[in-house]
């Protein structure tokens, strides 16, 4: 309990310190972007959250292997997300959706978005491979299999875990279209997972997200691909660390279904038309009629 409390406090402190350092640095101008309402906001929320959440997830992890998985997923997904945030505005890197990035590759262009997809996938695969088998029962069941069967089972678990981690990173990023939305989703998913004796892995990321949320809602900063990918990837690690083969398969199926749906429908429109979701999405947000500075 003491360790979790320390990690929780550290997550909030590091996130706030990261915001102050980045918004006051010589890179502040390069991090400025225009949001959906035409306001000038800073991408500083992304790296501040990615670093604070990843390091505190590792500090609160139950073992070194899980700590390494958290660092790999959070910093890896956040790093390629930051690359896309920085260079993705250039004309040669613009493409809409995964199909657009594939089409650009066929034309001989490697977009920053495609680099992000590949980087998130690679980080997720390594992180999943680092995660230990879940629970004694699972390990005993695997050990009872022949050597070839153990290898196949382990390979399936790693691939499913990678899918969960990458899928969560992508889904949170898809939701990051309005101030505070991705952070709220992170808190709704991460807070229950941060409870209990094994919750130290996500206690720090939840606190870091809470620390960044007010500035995100005030449209002072945005998470961008860096923050959204890192937060999603860490949630994926937390989910994969708690589930076996069946659980990961169910989670991955749900993530694939939601990602496929995003290609056909607008999540923003669905949220706006759905009572409960609409009100939750608008909590703490600036009113629509607020004038741009």
C-alpha positions in Angstrom: 0.0 0.0 0.0 2.8 2.4 0.8 4.5 1.7 -2.4 1.3 2.2 -4.4 0.7 5.5 -2.6 4.3 6.7 -3.4 3.9 5.7 -7.1 0.5 7.5 -7.3 1.9 10.7 -5.9 5.0 10.4 -8.1 2.8 10.0 -11.2 1.0 13.3 -10.5 4.1 15.2 -9.6 6.1 14.0 -12.7 3.2 14.8 -15.0 2.8 18.4 -13.7 6.6 18.9 -13.7 6.8 17.7 -17.3 4.0 20.1 -18.4 5.8 23.1 -16.7 9.2 22.1 -18.2 7.9 21.6 -21.8 5.6 24.6 -22.0 8.4 26.8 -20.7 11.2 25.3 -22.9 12.7 26.4 -26.2 10.6 23.7 -27.8 7.3 25.3 -26.7 6.6 27.0 -30.1 7.3 23.8 -32.1 4.7 22.0 -29.9 1.9 24.4 -30.6 -1.0 23.2 -32.7 -4.5 24.4 -33.6 -7.3 22.3 -32.1 -10.8 21.5 -33.5 -12.1 24.9 -32.2 -9.3 26.9 -33.7 -7.6 27.5 -30.4 -3.8 27.3 -30.1 -2.9 24.5 -27.7 0.4 22.7 -26.8 1.3 19.1 -27.5 3.2 19.2 -24.2 0.5 17.1 -22.6 1.6 14.1 -24.7 5.3 13.7 -23.7 4.6 14.8 -20.1 2.0 12.0 -19.7 4.0 9.4 -21.6 7.1 9.8 -19.5 5.3 10.2 -16.1 2.9 7.3 -16.8 5.6 4.9 -18.2 8.2 5.4 -15.5 5.7 5.1 -12.6 4.0 2.1 -14.2 7.5 0.4 -14.2 8.0 1.6 -10.6 4.7 0.1 -9.5 5.1 -3.2 -11.5 5.1 -6.4 -9.5 8.3 -7.7 -11.1 11.2 -6.6 -13.3 9.8 -8.3 -16.4 6.5 -6.5 -16.1 8.3 -3.2 -15.4 10.3 -3.7 -18.6 7.1 -4.4 -20.5 5.5 -1.2 -19.3 8.5 0.9 -20.2 8.8 -0.7 -23.6 5.1 -0.2 -24.4 4.6 3.2 -22.9 7.8 4.9 -24.1 7.8 3.0 -27.4 4.3 3.9 -28.4 4.7 7.4 -27.0 7.9 7.9 -28.9 6.6 7.0 -32.4 3.4 8.9 -31.5 5.5 12.0 -30.8 7.3 11.5 -34.2 3.9 11.5 -35.9 2.8 14.6 -34.0 5.9 16.5 -35.1 6.3 15.5 -38.7 2.8 14.3 -39.6 1.7 17.9 -40.5 4.0 17.9 -43.5 2.2 17.4 -46.9 4.2 14.3 -47.8 3.1 12.6 -44.6 -0.6 13.3 -44.8 -2.9 10.3 -45.4 -6.3 9.4 -44.0 -6.7 6.2 -42.1 -4.7 3.0 -42.4 -5.8 2.5 -46.0 -4.4 5.9 -46.8 -1.0 5.1 -45.3 -0.9 1.8 -47.2 -1.8 3.6 -50.5 1.0 6.1 -49.8 3.4 3.2 -49.3 2.4 1.8 -52.7 3.3 5.2 -54.2 6.7 5.0 -52.6 6.0 7.3 -49.6 6.6 6.1 -46.0 4.3 8.3 -43.9 4.8 9.2 -40.3 1.5 7.5 -39.6 2.8 4.2 -41.0 6.0 4.5 -39.0 3.7 5.0 -35.9 1.7 1.9 -36.7 4.8 -0.2 -37.2 6.5 1.3 -34.1 3.4 0.7 -31.9 3.1 -2.9 -33.1 6.8 -3.6 -32.5 6.7 -2.1 -29.0 3.5 -4.1 -28.2 5.1 -7.3 -29.4 8.2 -6.9 -27.3 6.2 -5.8 -24.3 3.9 -8.8 -24.6 6.9 -11.2 -24.9 8.3 -9.7 -21.7 5.2 -10.2 -19.7 5.3 -13.4 -17.5 2.7 -16.0 -17.7 -0.3 -15.1 -15.6 -0.8 -17.0 -12.3 0.5 -20.3 -11.0 -2.4 -22.2 -12.6 -1.6 -20.9 -16.0 2.1 -21.7 -15.6 1.4 -25.2 -14.4 -1.0 -25.8 -17.3 1.7 -24.7 -19.7 4.4 -26.7 -18.0 2.3 -29.8 -18.3 2.2 -29.5 -22.1 4.9 -31.1 -24.4 7.8 -28.8 -25.3 6.3 -28.1 -28.8 2.9 -27.4 -27.2 4.4 -25.0 -24.7 6.1 -23.1 -27.5 2.9 -22.8 -29.5 0.8 -21.8 -26.4 3.4 -19.2 -25.5 3.5 -17.9 -29.0 -0.3 -17.5 -29.2 -0.3 -15.7 -25.8 2.4 -13.3 -26.9 0.6 -12.5 -30.2 -2.7 -12.0 -28.4 -1.1 -9.8 -25.8 0.6 -7.7 -28.5 -2.8 -7.3 -30.2 -4.4 -6.1 -26.9 -1.6 -3.6 -26.2 -1.4 -2.2 -29.8 -5.2 -2.3 -30.0 -5.7 -0.3 -26.8 -3.0 2.2 -28.0 -4.8 2.7 -31.3 -8.3 2.9 -29.8 -7.4 5.5 -27.2 -5.8 7.5 -30.0 -8.9 7.2 -32.1 -10.9 8.7 -29.2 -8.6 11.7 -28.7 -10.7 14.0 -30.9 -12.1 16.3 -28.2 -10.5 17.9 -25.1 -10.3 15.4 -22.2 -11.9 12.5 -24.0 -8.9 10.2 -24.2 -7.9 11.0 -20.6 -11.4 10.3 -19.3 -11.5 6.9 -21.1 -8.0 6.2 -19.6 -9.3 7.0 -16.1 -12.5 5.0 -16.5 -10.6 1.9 -17.6 -7.5 2.4 -15.5 -9.0 3.3 -12.1 -10.6 -0.1 -11.5 -7.5 -1.9 -12.7 -5.4 0.2 -10.3 -7.2 -1.2 -7.3 -6.1 -4.3 -5.3 -2.7 -5.7 -4.6 -1.7 -6.0 -8.3 -2.9 -2.4 -9.1 0.5 -0.7 -8.7 1.2 -1.1 -12.4 -1.5 1.4 -13.3 -1.7 3.5 -10.2 1.0 5.9 -11.5 -0.5 6.2 -15.0 -3.9 7.0 -13.5 -2.5 9.7 -11.3 -0.5 11.2 -14.2 -3.6 11.2 -16.4 -5.6 13.0 -13.6 -2.8 15.6 -13.4 -2.9 16.3 -17.1 -6.7 16.3 -17.5 -7.5 19.8 -16.2 -5.1 21.4 -18.7 -6.5 19.2 -21.4 -10.1 20.2 -20.6 -9.1 23.9 -20.5 -7.7 23.5 -24.0 -4.2 24.5 -22.9 -2.6 21.2 -23.9 -3.6 18.2 -25.9 -2.4 14.6 -25.6 -1.8 14.1 -29.3 -0.6 10.7 -30.6 2.2 10.7 -28.1 0.1 10.8 -25.0 -2.9 8.9 -26.3 -0.8 6.0 -27.7 1.3 5.8 -24.5 -1.8 5.8 -22.2 -3.5 3.2 -24.3 -0.5 1.0 -24.5 -0.1 1.0 -20.7 -3.7 0.2 -20.3 -3.2 -2.7 -22.7 -0.2 -3.9 -20.6 -2.4 -3.8 -17.5 -5.1 -5.8 -19.2 -2.7 -8.3 -20.8 -0.9 -8.8 -17.5 -4.2 -9.8 -15.8 -5.5 -12.2 -18.5 -4.7 -15.5 -20.1 -5.3 -16.8 -23.6 -9.1 -16.7 -23.5 -9.2 -13.3 -21.9 -6.8 -11.8 -24.3 -8.7 -13.3 -27.2 -12.0 -11.7 -26.0 -10.3 -8.4 -25.5 -8.7 -8.4 -28.9 -12.0 -9.3 -30.6 -13.6 -6.3 -28.9 -10.8 -4.0 -29.9 -10.8 -5.2 -33.5 -14.6 -4.7 -33.7 -14.4 -1.1 -32.3 -11.5 -0.3 -34.6 -13.4 -1.6 -37.6 -16.5 0.4 -36.6 -14.4 3.5 -36.5 -13.7 3.2 -40.2 -17.5 3.4 -40.9 -18.9 5.6 -38.2 -17.8 8.7 -36.3 -17.2 8.1 -32.6 -17.8 11.8 -32.0 -21.2 11.7 -33.6 -22.2 8.5 -31.7 -21.2 10.1 -28.4 -23.1 13.3 -29.3 -26.3 11.3 -30.0 -26.1 9.0 -26.9 -27.5 10.3 -23.6 -25.1 9.6 -20.8 -22.0 9.4 -23.0 -22.7 12.9 -24.3 -22.9 14.3 -20.7 -19.8 12.4 -19.6 -17.9 13.6 -22.6 -18.8 17.2 -21.9 -17.9 17.3 -18.2 -15.3 20.0 -17.5 -15.1 21.1 -21.1 -15.2 24.7 -22.2 -18.6 25.7 -23.6 -18.9 25.6 -27.4 -19.6 29.4 -27.6 -16.3 30.3 -25.8 -14.4 32.7 -28.1 -11.0 31.8 -29.4 -8.2 33.9 -27.9 
